[in-house]
């Protein structure tokens, strides 16, 4: 890397669409320049890109790096419009962050999620039965991935069935990386905000037996979620509570069907499923580039670089998950892996995903039931005929035709 690159930042589109192979630029940076200055497709100025596991852990857990300091900035990013909103939990720092997380966790517990497992199982059974009745070949994305996660989070939050398709369209519009979609992304973000502002106000006034109502009425001492916090939080949970899992179902099924030895291992030993899913989550590069950055509040030495106060810092959970200083044979899929560190697919530190327990439950039910229901499941087309998303921040096959 030249001196000019170090000063002005290396340009990279943070776009890699070759199935689910790791982004070669990101992988190279982890080895050659694990803390390096880059230029992002959108936003003002340059930022630091951090790609090693230990450095990512530092940035995501050290209070010298702030999410709240992003508010009001046109920070470097991969989408034309910032996805996060000022009141959102993902733009908070402790102690404000701790307060909101406590209230959410008080309402959104593991027992709440586990109580939903039987409903999720019945729904999965029905979706797969409908797919079987239709006959092979069938599209896993259309029959399972596009349906189950949105149905599950909507059941948990009591989102009316008739509203769900529009919420899905808005969520997809927000995640576009295309400059041509800037206006539609702005409109979608505003529409989602308005929808959840009205819904959360109604639930606070007349609570029901759902997660939004539980969050609206959650109280620890004198603390409750404020109106704006509640609306944006409900919006965040619905969008992220189905979006990632939707694409990961397709990605995991694709990976298993293109790794026949691993698929056979899982069929022979179905009790390996929870451990196998953790390894699949670590292994699969499920998104493009990076997420929401942080701002250094003071000068910090990281790697062989000095990050100055006010600098924007992006981290890559994807490259951290493939770090050979942490994982032995990181590019191999190993269902018996005794990982020395937790993967970062759900983030790390104070901004670890609030819905990770829901995502794990849905994936366990969806993948486990699919493999049991269709013991001879296989791709219905050659791998090179699959078409992959080339627009949003997520990586996934647009359709996943299978037969059995």
C-alpha positions as CSV (number, residue, x, y, z in Angstrom):
1,X,0.0,0.0,0.0
2,X,1.4,3.4,-1.0
3,X,1.8,6.4,1.3
4,X,-0.9,8.2,-0.8
5,X,-3.3,5.3,-0.1
6,X,-2.6,5.5,3.6
7,X,-3.4,9.3,3.6
8,X,-6.4,9.4,1.3
9,X,-7.8,5.9,1.8
10,X,-8.0,3.0,-0.5
11,X,-11.2,3.0,-2.6
12,X,-13.3,-0.1,-2.5
13,X,-17.0,-0.6,-3.5
14,X,-17.5,-3.1,-0.6
15,X,-19.4,-5.2,-3.1
16,X,-18.7,-8.9,-3.8
17,X,-21.3,-11.0,-5.5
18,X,-19.6,-14.3,-6.3
19,X,-22.0,-16.7,-4.5
20,X,-20.8,-16.8,-0.8
21,X,-17.1,-16.5,-1.3
22,X,-15.4,-14.0,1.0
23,X,-14.7,-10.6,-0.4
24,X,-11.1,-10.8,-1.7
25,X,-10.3,-7.2,-0.9
26,X,-11.5,-7.6,2.7
27,X,-9.6,-10.8,3.1
28,X,-6.4,-9.2,1.7
29,X,-6.7,-6.2,4.1
30,X,-7.0,-8.6,7.1
31,X,-3.6,-10.0,6.1
32,X,-1.8,-7.0,4.6
33,X,-3.3,-4.0,6.4
34,X,-5.6,-5.0,9.2
35,X,-6.1,-1.4,10.3
36,X,-6.2,0.7,7.2
37,X,-7.8,3.9,5.8
38,X,-10.4,3.4,3.1
39,X,-12.9,5.4,1.1
40,X,-16.5,4.2,1.2
41,X,-19.1,4.5,-1.6
42,X,-21.1,7.1,0.3
43,X,-20.6,9.7,3.0
44,X,-18.0,12.4,3.6
45,X,-14.3,11.7,4.0
46,X,-12.4,8.5,4.7
47,X,-12.6,6.1,7.6
48,X,-10.5,3.3,9.2
49,X,-11.3,-0.3,8.3
50,X,-10.5,-2.8,11.0
51,X,-10.5,-6.5,10.0
52,X,-8.7,-8.6,12.7
53,X,-10.8,-10.3,15.4
54,X,-8.9,-8.8,18.4
55,X,-9.0,-5.3,16.9
56,X,-12.7,-5.6,16.1
57,X,-13.3,-6.7,19.7
58,X,-11.4,-3.7,20.9
59,X,-13.4,-1.2,18.8
60,X,-16.8,-2.8,19.6
61,X,-16.2,-2.9,23.4
62,X,-13.9,0.0,24.3
63,X,-15.8,3.2,25.3
64,X,-13.2,5.3,23.5
65,X,-15.2,4.4,20.4
66,X,-18.7,5.9,20.2
67,X,-21.8,5.2,18.1
68,X,-23.7,8.3,19.4
69,X,-21.0,10.5,18.0
70,X,-22.2,9.6,14.5
71,X,-25.4,11.5,15.0
72,X,-25.5,14.5,12.7
73,X,-22.5,13.3,10.6
74,X,-22.5,12.4,7.0
75,X,-20.3,9.4,7.9
76,X,-18.7,7.0,5.4
77,X,-21.0,4.1,4.7
78,X,-22.1,1.5,2.0
79,X,-25.7,2.8,1.6
80,X,-26.8,6.1,0.0
81,X,-29.0,6.8,3.1
82,X,-27.9,6.0,6.7
83,X,-30.0,3.1,7.9
84,X,-29.9,3.9,11.6
85,X,-32.0,6.7,13.1
86,X,-30.9,9.1,15.9
87,X,-33.2,7.6,18.5
88,X,-32.2,4.0,17.6
89,X,-30.5,1.8,20.1
90,X,-27.8,1.1,17.6
91,X,-26.7,4.8,17.8
92,X,-26.5,4.8,21.6
93,X,-23.5,4.6,24.0
94,X,-23.5,3.6,27.7
95,X,-25.1,4.5,30.0
96,X,-28.1,5.4,27.8
97,X,-27.6,2.2,25.9
98,X,-27.5,0.1,29.1
99,X,-30.9,1.6,30.2
100,X,-32.6,0.8,26.9
101,X,-31.1,-2.7,26.6
102,X,-32.2,-3.5,30.2
103,X,-35.8,-2.5,29.3
104,X,-35.8,-4.5,26.1
105,X,-34.3,-7.6,27.6
106,X,-36.8,-7.3,30.4
107,X,-39.6,-7.6,27.8
108,X,-37.8,-9.8,25.1
109,X,-36.6,-12.8,27.1
110,X,-35.4,-16.2,26.1
111,X,-38.5,-17.8,27.7
112,X,-40.6,-15.5,25.4
113,X,-38.8,-16.8,22.4
114,X,-39.0,-20.4,23.5
115,X,-42.7,-20.1,24.1
116,X,-42.9,-19.2,20.4
117,X,-41.1,-22.4,19.3
118,X,-44.1,-24.7,19.0
119,X,-45.9,-22.0,16.9
120,X,-42.8,-21.7,14.7
121,X,-42.6,-25.5,14.3
122,X,-46.3,-25.8,13.3
123,X,-45.8,-22.9,10.8
124,X,-42.7,-24.5,9.3
125,X,-44.5,-27.8,9.0
126,X,-47.3,-26.1,7.1
127,X,-45.0,-24.2,4.8
128,X,-43.0,-27.3,3.9
129,X,-46.2,-29.4,3.5
130,X,-47.5,-26.8,1.0
131,X,-44.1,-27.0,-0.8
132,X,-44.3,-30.8,-1.0
133,X,-47.9,-30.7,-2.3
134,X,-46.8,-28.3,-5.0
135,X,-44.1,-30.8,-6.0
136,X,-40.5,-30.5,-7.2
137,X,-38.7,-28.5,-8.2
138,X,-39.6,-25.8,-5.7
139,X,-37.9,-22.6,-4.5
140,X,-36.8,-22.7,-0.9
141,X,-36.6,-18.9,-0.9
142,X,-40.2,-18.4,-1.9
143,X,-41.7,-21.3,0.1
144,X,-39.7,-21.0,3.4
145,X,-37.1,-18.3,3.7
146,X,-39.3,-15.4,2.5
147,X,-42.2,-16.5,4.7
148,X,-41.2,-18.0,8.0
149,X,-39.0,-15.2,9.6
150,X,-41.5,-12.4,8.8
151,X,-44.4,-14.6,10.0
152,X,-42.5,-15.4,13.2
153,X,-41.5,-11.8,14.2
154,X,-45.0,-10.6,13.2
155,X,-46.5,-13.2,15.5
156,X,-44.3,-12.2,18.3
157,X,-45.1,-8.5,17.8
158,X,-48.7,-8.9,16.7
159,X,-48.3,-7.2,13.3
160,X,-51.5,-7.6,11.3
161,X,-51.2,-10.1,8.4
162,X,-52.3,-7.6,5.8
163,X,-49.6,-5.1,6.7
164,X,-46.7,-7.5,6.4
165,X,-46.0,-7.4,2.7
166,X,-45.7,-3.6,2.7
167,X,-43.4,-3.8,5.7
168,X,-41.2,-6.3,3.8
169,X,-41.1,-4.0,0.8
170,X,-40.1,-1.0,2.9
171,X,-37.4,-3.1,4.7
172,X,-35.9,-4.2,1.4
173,X,-35.9,-0.7,0.0
174,X,-34.0,0.6,3.0
175,X,-31.2,-1.9,2.5
176,X,-30.3,-0.9,-1.1
177,X,-26.7,0.0,-1.8
178,X,-27.6,1.6,-5.2
179,X,-27.4,5.4,-5.6
180,X,-30.4,5.1,-7.9
181,X,-32.5,3.9,-4.9
182,X,-31.8,6.8,-2.7
183,X,-35.2,8.4,-2.9
184,X,-37.1,5.1,-2.3
185,X,-34.8,4.3,0.6
186,X,-35.6,7.7,2.2
187,X,-39.3,7.2,1.6
188,X,-39.2,3.7,3.0
189,X,-37.4,4.7,6.2
190,X,-39.9,7.5,6.8
191,X,-42.9,5.3,6.1
192,X,-41.6,2.6,8.5
193,X,-41.0,5.2,11.2
194,X,-44.6,6.6,10.8
195,X,-46.1,3.1,10.8
196,X,-44.4,2.1,14.1
197,X,-44.9,5.5,15.7
198,X,-48.7,5.0,15.3
199,X,-48.6,1.3,16.2
200,X,-46.5,1.8,19.4
201,X,-48.7,4.7,20.5
202,X,-51.7,2.5,20.2
203,X,-50.1,-0.4,22.0
204,X,-49.0,1.8,24.9
205,X,-52.6,3.1,25.2
206,X,-54.2,-0.4,24.9
207,X,-51.5,-3.0,25.6
208,X,-52.0,-6.6,24.2
209,X,-50.1,-9.8,24.7
210,X,-47.3,-9.1,22.3
211,X,-43.7,-7.9,22.4
212,X,-44.4,-4.3,21.4
213,X,-46.9,-4.1,24.3
214,X,-44.4,-5.7,26.6
215,X,-41.7,-3.1,25.6
216,X,-44.3,-0.3,25.9
217,X,-45.2,-1.2,29.4
218,X,-41.7,-2.5,30.6
219,X,-40.6,-0.6,33.7
220,X,-37.5,-0.9,35.8
221,X,-37.9,1.4,38.7
222,X,-39.0,4.7,37.3
223,X,-37.6,4.0,33.8
224,X,-39.6,3.3,30.7
225,X,-38.9,3.6,27.0
226,X,-39.7,7.0,25.6
227,X,-42.1,7.4,22.7
228,X,-39.4,7.9,20.0
229,X,-37.2,5.1,21.4
230,X,-40.1,2.7,21.4
231,X,-41.2,3.5,17.9
232,X,-37.7,3.1,16.4
233,X,-36.9,0.1,18.5
234,X,-40.0,-1.7,17.3
235,X,-39.1,-0.8,13.7
236,X,-35.6,-2.1,14.2
237,X,-36.7,-5.4,15.7
238,X,-39.2,-6.1,12.9
239,X,-36.8,-5.2,10.1
240,X,-33.7,-6.9,11.5
241,X,-35.8,-9.6,13.2
242,X,-36.8,-11.1,9.9
243,X,-34.4,-9.7,7.3
244,X,-31.1,-11.4,8.3
245,X,-32.8,-14.7,9.1
246,X,-34.7,-14.7,5.7
247,X,-31.4,-14.6,3.8
248,X,-29.5,-16.9,6.2
249,X,-32.1,-19.7,5.7
250,X,-31.3,-19.6,1.9
251,X,-27.6,-19.2,2.5
252,X,-27.4,-22.1,4.9
253,X,-29.5,-24.4,2.7
254,X,-27.3,-23.5,-0.3
255,X,-24.1,-24.2,1.7
256,X,-25.3,-27.5,3.0
257,X,-26.4,-28.6,-0.5
258,X,-23.0,-27.7,-2.0
259,X,-21.1,-29.4,0.9
260,X,-22.5,-33.0,0.6
261,X,-20.1,-34.5,3.2
262,X,-21.3,-32.0,5.8
263,X,-24.9,-32.5,4.8
264,X,-24.5,-36.3,5.2
265,X,-22.8,-35.7,8.6
266,X,-25.8,-33.6,9.8
267,X,-28.3,-36.2,8.5
268,X,-26.4,-39.0,10.3
269,X,-26.1,-37.0,13.5
270,X,-29.0,-34.5,13.8
271,X,-28.1,-33.7,17.4
272,X,-25.2,-31.7,15.8
273,X,-27.6,-29.1,14.4
274,X,-27.1,-26.3,17.0
275,X,-23.3,-26.6,16.8
276,X,-23.4,-26.9,13.0
277,X,-25.5,-23.8,12.7
278,X,-23.0,-21.8,14.8
279,X,-20.2,-22.9,12.4
280,X,-22.4,-22.1,9.4
281,X,-23.1,-18.6,10.8
282,X,-19.4,-18.1,11.4
283,X,-18.4,-19.4,7.9
284,X,-21.0,-17.7,5.7
285,X,-20.3,-14.0,4.6
286,X,-24.0,-13.1,4.9
287,X,-23.7,-9.4,4.1
288,X,-21.7,-6.9,2.1
289,X,-18.8,-4.9,3.6
290,X,-19.5,-3.3,6.9
291,X,-22.3,-2.0,9.1
292,X,-22.7,1.0,11.4
293,X,-19.3,2.5,12.3
294,X,-18.0,4.2,15.4
295,X,-16.1,7.5,16.1
296,X,-12.9,7.6,18.1
297,X,-13.4,10.0,21.1
298,X,-9.7,10.2,21.7
299,X,-6.5,9.1,20.1
300,X,-6.2,5.3,20.2
301,X,-3.3,3.1,19.0
302,X,-4.7,0.1,17.2
303,X,-2.4,-2.3,15.4
304,X,0.4,-0.2,14.0
305,X,-1.8,2.8,13.4
306,X,-2.8,5.8,15.5
307,X,-6.6,6.5,15.1
308,X,-7.1,10.2,15.9
309,X,-10.0,11.6,17.9
310,X,-12.9,12.3,15.6
311,X,-11.9,9.6,13.0
312,X,-14.6,7.2,11.9
313,X,-13.9,3.5,12.3
314,X,-15.6,0.6,10.5
315,X,-15.2,-3.0,11.6
316,X,-15.7,-6.2,9.6
317,X,-17.4,-9.0,11.5
318,X,-17.0,-11.1,8.4
319,X,-13.2,-11.0,8.3
320,X,-13.1,-11.4,12.1
321,X,-15.0,-14.6,11.6
322,X,-12.2,-15.9,9.2
323,X,-9.2,-14.6,11.3
324,X,-6.5,-17.3,11.2
325,X,-5.0,-15.8,14.4
326,X,-8.2,-17.0,16.2
327,X,-9.6,-19.9,14.2
328,X,-7.6,-22.9,13.0
329,X,-8.3,-23.5,9.3
330,X,-10.7,-20.6,9.3
331,X,-11.8,-21.0,5.6
332,X,-12.9,-24.6,6.2
333,X,-16.4,-25.6,7.3
334,X,-16.0,-27.8,10.4
335,X,-19.0,-29.0,12.4
336,X,-16.7,-30.4,15.0
337,X,-14.9,-27.2,15.5
338,X,-14.0,-26.4,19.1
339,X,-13.9,-22.6,18.6
340,X,-11.7,-20.6,21.0
341,X,-13.9,-17.6,20.5
342,X,-17.5,-16.8,19.8
343,X,-18.3,-15.8,16.2
344,X,-19.3,-12.2,15.5
345,X,-22.2,-12.8,13.1
346,X,-24.5,-11.2,15.7
347,X,-22.0,-8.5,16.5
348,X,-20.0,-8.0,19.6
349,X,-19.9,-6.0,22.8
350,X,-22.7,-3.7,23.9
351,X,-24.3,-3.7,20.4
352,X,-24.6,-7.5,20.2
353,X,-27.9,-8.3,18.4
354,X,-30.9,-8.2,20.7
355,X,-32.7,-10.8,18.6
356,X,-30.0,-13.4,18.3
357,X,-31.9,-15.9,20.5
358,X,-34.9,-15.5,18.1
359,X,-32.8,-16.0,15.0
360,X,-31.2,-19.1,16.4
361,X,-34.6,-20.6,17.3
362,X,-36.0,-19.9,13.8
363,X,-32.9,-21.3,12.1
364,X,-32.9,-24.5,14.2
365,X,-36.6,-25.1,13.5
366,X,-36.4,-24.2,9.8
367,X,-33.2,-26.1,8.9
368,X,-33.9,-29.1,11.1
369,X,-37.4,-29.6,9.8
370,X,-36.4,-29.1,6.2
371,X,-33.7,-31.8,6.4
372,X,-36.0,-34.2,8.2
373,X,-39.0,-33.6,5.9
374,X,-36.9,-34.0,2.7
375,X,-34.1,-36.6,3.3
376,X,-33.1,-36.5,-0.4
377,X,-33.1,-32.7,-0.8
378,X,-30.7,-31.4,-3.5
379,X,-30.3,-28.5,-5.9
380,X,-32.5,-28.6,-8.9
381,X,-30.1,-26.5,-11.1
382,X,-26.3,-26.3,-11.4
383,X,-24.6,-24.0,-8.9
384,X,-23.5,-21.6,-11.7
385,X,-27.1,-21.0,-12.8
386,X,-28.1,-19.5,-9.5
387,X,-28.6,-15.7,-9.5
388,X,-27.4,-13.7,-6.5
389,X,-28.6,-10.4,-5.1
390,X,-26.5,-7.5,-6.4
391,X,-28.4,-4.6,-4.9
392,X,-28.8,-4.7,-1.1
393,X,-26.4,-5.0,1.8
394,X,-27.3,-8.7,2.1
395,X,-25.8,-11.6,0.1
396,X,-28.2,-14.4,-0.9
397,X,-29.6,-16.3,-3.9
398,X,-32.6,-14.6,-5.4
399,X,-34.1,-18.1,-5.8
400,X,-33.0,-21.5,-4.6
401,X,-34.6,-24.2,-6.7
402,X,-34.5,-27.7,-5.0
403,X,-35.8,-31.1,-5.8
404,X,-36.1,-34.3,-3.7
